């Protein structure tokens, strides 16, 4: 019976969290904001995690551009395989120092069950409909951690998170926001 329950939970998680990719052009703006306003430092001991890492773009970007430990948690095997192929390709190209590529870790897992006490920066691209399940995720984050929510504002977490900053990304079609929060307790 437990096996069937786990399969259902995994299936349900995938329905709640379809793969939504952050545009590469916006990543630079997001990370410049983290650097300027929230203390992201290159070559530091800081740790970054992408909840629902998809194909690993953000985790790879973070490690290669900031030389910090960058973790991705993903529940879909195919997306993890895609990320690992990208990393393997980067290794073969030989453009980047191998020590940078070793800072990238992408693991199979359900971030609803993850403890975030070790991470300084937590990235999430969540649909509003799944936010009601995120309470545990934010409770486990360490005090002072910065949570970045791309595109959708996090609602109902005022007792846990302080709304710090809103970054407007402007393109030809629409204005998109990234929201930055600080864990307060």
Secondary structure as GFF3:
##gff-version 3
##sequence-region A 1 185
A	DSSP	alpha_helix	2	16	.	.	.	ID=ss1
A	DSSP	alpha_helix	24	38	.	.	.	ID=ss2
A	DSSP	beta_strand	47	51	.	.	.	ID=ss3
A	DSSP	alpha_helix	57	66	.	.	.	ID=ss4
A	DSSP	beta_strand	69	74	.	.	.	ID=ss5
A	DSSP	alpha_helix	77	93	.	.	.	ID=ss6
A	DSSP	alpha_helix	98	101	.	.	.	ID=ss7
A	DSSP	beta_strand	104	108	.	.	.	ID=ss8
A	DSSP	three_ten_helix	111	113	.	.	.	ID=ss9
A	DSSP	beta_strand	121	124	.	.	.	ID=ss10
A	DSSP	three_ten_helix	128	133	.	.	.	ID=ss11
A	DSSP	alpha_helix	135	140	.	.	.	ID=ss12
A	DSSP	beta_strand	146	150	.	.	.	ID=ss13
A	DSSP	beta_strand	161	170	.	.	.	ID=ss14
A	DSSP	beta_strand	175	183	.	.	.	ID=ss15
###
